[in-house]
């Protein structure tokens, strides 16, 4: 009960912060239990007197992002995560959260050295030079530029990324609140169960755990470097494994111009149209060919070096898709390039994304309604990202289940296309994508691809044959257990049934009490704040 009240008061603080920033209009009152709806009803008019209603969608998004930034690192990560899940929070709110900037005040150099000493012991002073002012500070970590002395006496510039002190404890505490809210919503408000709130928090917890282990980011950079070793015009910084650990990541320093500074790129003599096309092609190549892509490709994470290479940094968020999704993406894009709506419908059904009972012809009709309006339009009016967004919206009418990996891919494509068009407003997205898609189709679905599939199939069949004896033994054991259950049944004694009922009653009663206490506390606090 004490823990429930603690978590409830923490969530009450969240509601107060949202109200102070005028961000309660972004809440989902229809998806909340009655006490929470009552609290929002009381809070809105009290704080609305100060701020007034948001004038437009852009202001509403700014208010929501400002409130989340005030709440701290955990809520920034929650907002960034939910921005990729329009299937959960809706397209409008996902768009609002996509504006969220991950910037925070830096921690001190003394704290940075404390982290380095904890990670490397007495050798820290030998491994790193003076840190100086951080060049970037985000919710989870900050980055310093320093130099190290090589064996030949030369200096090499490096970037050192260090986790924030105590960030693991902060996230663990806030995740408790997220889980509490998710379980409460699922238990007390049946409509919320459709959104699977506890599973959403589980995914966030896994994502954050990966991001807070900087060895995982180092491994991601290494994998991308290996995948793209032969790709002309693209590279990633090299990992300095000697100076990296769970809480510290060291990379070669990148001297380059960020893609956010188009004027500086043009002044340095770089071809903006070439860079825009290179960005689109690199992203599609990594997604379709490798099944592994940088999922946070905003302009601050992309640079152009002196040789004109595109350089990507900050691999804290990455996306991974399997062979089925890779083929689906390639054939989907190829179908739109060729205006083959029948094939687009077929691949949705073949992949199991759309139930077969709808039929290829009916779904192809819906796809045609998306693709045909593009015919005859100027290249700069055709958006691949917008088309995919419309496609996913249409597939909901055909009972296509949400695919998180495809949603992350689509969200990243929106960002990549936006960055590319900022460099080349007249970019022909389909002409740019066509060589990459055709190369994948020829390599994967041509004779060479068929031979590769046949070889993989033979290996899989051999493994299955080798497992047949153990599978038969397991089947025999299961059959015996089912036979025993059929004869004697599954029984619970009266004491067990009573204990289950009492535990369930206590949970429901405690949750409802905590929620009503929160609603009353919110009303009282808000009243005192505005009086």
N, C-alpha and C positions, 0 to 999 in steps of 0.2 A: 504493500500500500504506500509506504514512504517513497519507494522508487517511482511509483506511478505518479505521485504528486510532484516529485522533482522533475520528471520528464514533462509533465503537464505545464509546470511553470516555465520551463525552458521554451516550450512551444508557444506559451502565452507571450513571451518576450519577442518571438519571431513575428507574431501577429501585430504587436505594438509597433515594431520597426516597419513592417509593411504599411501599416496605417499612417505612420509619421511621414513616410515618403509618398503617400497617396497611391500606393501600389495595390490596394485591395481590389481594385477593379479587375485585376488580373487573376483573382482567386476563382475557384470553381464552386460557387455556393450550392449549385444543384447536386454536386457529388459529395457534399459534406453532411455529417450527422446533424440532427436538429440543434443541439447545444452550440456547435460551432457556427451554424448558420445564424443563430441568435446573437452570438458574439460579434460576428461580422456586421450584422444589422445595426448593432449599437455603435460599433467603432466607426463605420463609414461616415455618418453625418457629423460626428465629433471632430474628426480630422479634416473632413472635406471643407469645413469652414475656413481653414487656413490655406489650403492648397487649391481648392476648386477642382472641378473635373478635368481630366486630361483633354487637351484640345484635339489631339489626333492620335493615331496608332503609334507614331514615332515617339511622342512624349510619354505615352503609356509604357512603351518599352524601356525608355530611359529611366523612368521612375522605378520600374521593377528591378532593373539592373543595379541602380544605385542602392536600393534596399538590400539586395542580396550581397553586394560588396560590403556593406556595413556589417552584415551578419558574420563575415569572416571566411576563412579559407574553405571550410567544409561546405558551406552553402554556395560558394562560387563553383566548386567542383560539381555539386548537385545541379546547379543551374546549367553548367556546360553539358553535363550528362543528359539532362532532360531536353536540352536544345536539339539533341540527336534523336529524340523519341517523340516525334509528332503523333505517333499512333497512341501515345498515352495522354499527352497534355493538349493535343490539338495543334493545328498548323499555325494559328495566330500566336499562341503563347510560345511555341517553338521559335517562331520568327523573333518575338520579343527577346527571348533569352539568347538568341544567336548574337546579340549586340554586346553580351557580357564580356568585359575586358578583365583579364587575369593579371591585375597589377596591384601591388601592395607596397607599403613602406618597407625599406630594407632593414635587415637586422645588422648589428654592429660587426666591425671587423674582428673584435675580440671574440665574439660568439662564433664567427666563421673559423678562426684559428682553433677555438676549443673543439669544434667539430672535426677539423683536420687532425688535431692531436689525438682525439678519441679513435679516429679511423686508422691512423698510421703510427701512432706512438711517437717515440723520440725521433723517428726519421722524417716527421712532417716538415720540420724546418729545412731539411736537405732536399726534400722532394718539390717544395713550392717556394717561389719567390714572394715578394711583397704583393699583397692582394689589392690594396687600395679600394676606391669606391666601386660598388657593384655596378655593372653595366645593365643589369636587368633584375627585377625583383618581382616574383609571382607568388601565388598562394602556397605553393609547396616548396619552392626552392628559389635561390638567387644565383646569379652568375657573376664571377669576377674574371678579369683579364690579368694574367701575370706572365712571367717569363721563366724559363728553366734553362740551365746550362747543360749543353750536350757534352759528350765525351771528348769532342775535338775543341771544346772551349767556346763554341758558338752559342748564341742565344736563340731559343725557340719560343714563340708566343703560344700560350695555351689558354683555353677557356675552362674554368673550374666551376662546376655546378654543385652547390651544397644545399642539402635539405634544411628547412627551417628548424630551429631548436624546438623540441617538444611537439612537433607537428603530428607525430604518431598518436600521442595521448589526446591531442585536440580532436583528431578525426575519430578516434575510438569513442570519445565522449559524445560527439555529435551524432555518430552512427547509432548509438543507443537511442537517441531521440528520434532519429529517422525510423528505426525499427518499431519503436513504441507507437508512433503515429500511424505507420503502415498496418500494424497488427490491429490497432484500435479501429481504423477505417474498415478493414476487412471483416472484423467481427461485428461491428455495430451498424454498418451501412452496406447492405448486400450489393447495391449497384457498383460500389467501389471494387468488389471482388473481381469484376470483369477485367480491371486494369492490372490485377495481380501485384498489388503494391509491395508486398514483402519480397517478391522475386525481383522487382525493380531495385529495391535497396540492396538485395544480394548482388546484383550486377554492378551497382555503384561501388559496393565494398570491394569486390574483386578488382574493378578497374583502378580504384585508388591504391589498393595494395600493390598492384603492379607498378603504378606510377611512383610510389614512394620507395621502391627498391630500384635504385639507379643502375644496378647491374642489368635489370631487364631492359632499360632504355639503351644501355651500351650494347646489349645483344641485338636489339632491334636495328640499331645503326649498323652493326657489323653484318647483319643479314641483308639489309638493303644494299650495302656496299658490295657484298658478294653477288647479289642478284643483278646489280646494274654495272658490274665491272666493265662490260663491253659496250655500254650505252654512251654514245657520243653526246657531249653537252650537258651531262648531269654527274654530280658527285655529292658525297656526304663527307663530313670531317672524320678523320681517323681517330679511333679510340685509343687513349693512352691507358692500357690496362694496368700498368704498374702504379699509376696514380688514381685508380678508380676503386670504389668499394660500394657497399650497400647504400651509404649516405653521401658519397662523393663521386662525381663523374667528371673526368678530365678528357678534353678533346683538343685537337689542333684548332688554333684560332683561325677564324675565317675573315680575311680581309675582302670585303665586297660591299656592294651597294644594295640596300634592301629594295625589294620590288615595290614597296610603298612610295619610293621616291623616283617617280618616272622622269622628272626633270633632270635629276642627277644622272640617271641612266643614259638619257639622250645626250647630255653634255659630255659624258665619257665616251660617246661614240658607239654605244650599243644599239642594235637594231631592235626596237621595241616589238615590232611585228614578229620577228623571229623568236624572241623570248616568250611571247604570248603563246605561239604555236608549240614551242618546246615544252612549256609547262603543261599544256593539255595532253600532249603526246606522252610525256613522261608519266603523268598520273595514270592514264589509261593503260600504258604498258605495264606498270607495276601492278595494277589491279587485275588485268586480264592474264598476263603472262605469268606473274609471280604469285598472285593471290595474296599479296602483302603490300600495304600502302600506308603512307604518311596520312593521318586522318586529321591533322590540324595545320593545314597549309594556308594560313593567313599570311599577308604580306610581310609581317615581322619575322616570320620563320623562313623566308626565302630570300636568297641573295644572288647577285651576279658577280663573279670574280673578274679579275683583269683579263682573263682569256675568254670571257663570254660564257663560261659554264654556269648553269643553274645549280645552286648549292642549297640544300635543305638542312635545317637544324631543328632541335627540340622534338625528339621522337617519343615524348611522353604518352601521346595518344596515337595508336596505330590501329589499322583495320586488317582483318584477315578473312578471306573467303576461300571456300573449298573448290575443287574442280567443277562441281555441279554449278555453283554460282558463277565461276569464271566463264563457263560455257554459256550460261544463261545471259550474262551481261554482253558477251561478244555477239551472240546471235541476236539479241535484242537490238543492239545498236546497228548491226548489219541489216536487220529487217527494216528499220526505219530509214537507213541510207538508201535501200533498194525499194522502199515502200511496199514491202512484202508483209502485209498485215496478217495473212493467213499463217505464215511461219511464226510470227510473233505470238499469235494465239496458241499455236501448237507447242511452242517451247514452254509457255506458262503451264500448260496441262501436263506435258511430259515431265516437268520438274516437280509436279505435285503442288504447285502454288495455287492453281485454280482447279476446283473439283471438275472432273470430267463430265458430269451430268449436264453442265451448261452447254457443252458442244463447242467445237472449234469455230464454226461459222458465226455463232452468236457473239462469242468473245471477240472474234476478228472484226465484227461490225463496230463494237465499242472502241477497239484500237484504231480503226479507220477514222472514227470521229475525232481522235486526238491528232493523228498524223496528217490527214488531208488538209486541214487549215494552214499547214506550213507550206504547201505547194505554192510556188510563185511569189513567195515573200522574200524580201531582201535578207542577205546572210546575217546582217547585224540584228535582225528581228527574230531570228530563230535561236532559241535557247534549249540546249540539250538538258540542262538541269531542270528547267521548267517543264519540259516534256516528260521527264521521268517522274516529276512530282505529280503531274496530272495523271500519268499512267497508274501510279500507286493509289491515287484517290479513286480511280475507276475500278481497280481490282478489288477494292473493298466491297463494291456492289456485287461482286462475284465470289464473295466469301473467302478472299485470299487472306490468310493469316499474316499477322505482322512478322516481318523478317528483319530482326535487329541488324544483321550484318549488311543487308541491302539498304536499310535506312541510313546507316552510317556512311555507306558508299555514296548514296544519293546526296546526303548532307555535305560530304566532302566535295562532291562534284559541283554543288552550288557555289561553294567558296572558291574552288579552283577556277571555275568559269568566270566568276565575278572578278577575280584578280587578273585573269587573262584579258578580259574586256576592258579593264581599267588601263591596260597597256595598249590594246588595239581595239578600239570601239567597233571597227568594221570586221572583226574576226569572223571568218566562216567556220563555225564549229564543226560542221559535218565534213567539209572538205579536209579539215585539219585532222579529224579523227579517222578518216577512211583508210589511210595507209596502215595505221596500227591495227585496226580491226581486221583488214584484209590479211595482214601478215599472220595474225593469230588464227584466222579461219584456215589459211593454207597450211600452217604448221600443225594445227590440231585436228582438223577435219579432212585434210588431204591424205594421200597414201602414207606419208611418214607418220602422221598422227594415228591412222588406223593400225599400223604395225605396232606402234607404241601401246595403244589400247589392248591389242591382242596379247602382247607380251605381259602386260600387267594382269590381264584376265587369267593367263596361264599360271602366274605366280599365286594369285588369289585362290584359284581352284586347287592348286597343290597344297596350300595351307589348310584349306577346308577338308580335303581328303585326310590329311594328317591328324585332324581334330575329331574325326568321326568316332573313334573308339571312346574318347572321353565324353563326347556328346551323348552317345548311347547309354553310357553308365549314369550320367546325370538324369537322363530321361527316365531310366528305370527307378532311380531313387525318388524322383518326383511322383511317379505313378504310384509307388508304394505309399508315400505320404498322403496322397489324395484318397487312396483306398481306405487308409486308417481314418481319415477325417469323415469320409462318407459313412463309415460304420458307427463312429462314436460322436461325431459332430464337434463343434468348437463351443466350449462352455465357459462362462464366467460365473463365479460364485456371487452370492448376494452382496457380500462385503465389498467386492471389487466394483460392482455396479454402483453401489451407494457412494463409494469414494470418488468415482468418476463424476457422478452427478454433483456432489458437493464441490469438487474442484472447479467444474464448469460454472456453477452458480457464483462462486467467489470471484472468478475472473470477470464474468459479466458485470457483477455488482460493482467491483472495484473500478472497472473501466468506466462505467457510466457515472459513478460518483466523481471520479477524477475529471471527466469531461465537463460535468456541470460546474465543478469548482473552478475549472479554467475559464469557463464562460463568465461566471460571476467575477472572477479576478480580473479578467480583461476589461469588463465593463467598469469596475471600480478604478483600476489604474488609468484607463483612458479618461474617465471623468476628472480625476485629479490632475492629469496632465494638461487638460484644456481649460481648466477653471482658473 
